[in-house]
Amino acid sequence: MPAELLFALLRDPASTGAVLPSSRALANAMAHAATGADAVVELGAGTGPVTEALLRHMPGVPLIAVELQAPLARRLRTRFPSVEVREASAKQVVDGLIHRPGRLVLVSSLPFRSLPKAVGAETVDSICRFLAHSRERKLVQFTYQPRAPFVAPRGLRWHRRSVVWRNTPPAGIWELQAEG
């Protein structure tokens, strides 16, 4: 699968954040952080290591996998027929789910620091509006940096959940939720 990720990186380097897929340890940590969700929306599903961990860790919980790159989305549909795969931007999908009730968790592998500035800003705005809609919602995001993935607006707060050392490179798992 690294070859698929390499081709995706060559096709669209700004929206592909890594040369290697997430390790099993990172995928499992992301899935564990989503525990308790009524539904999960995976943003930037890529080749599917986090998708696989979510299905294993949370059987029966509805999962929407979002992947903008068509070849990767096709691969996800073939590999995970029970998953609703949406070939769209994270912003489009998140905006469309803002009024959906329940404990919704966004699990994201989006490369916020390498996205084009305008795309990153509109995606962050969309996610933050979604999270502010209900305290039952959260974003689970990993980053290779030692700081939060992006600046949280007033009313939302980041919490670093863990560091996964068995990943290349090591990754921090962060959660963003409404305060209060």
Beta strands, then each sheet from edge to edge (+ up, - down):
strand 1: 39-43
strand 2: 63-66
strand 3: 84-86
strand 4: 104-108
strand 5: 138-143
strand 6: 156-164
strand 7: 171-178
sheet 1: 3+ 2+ 1+ 4+ 5+ 7- 6+
end
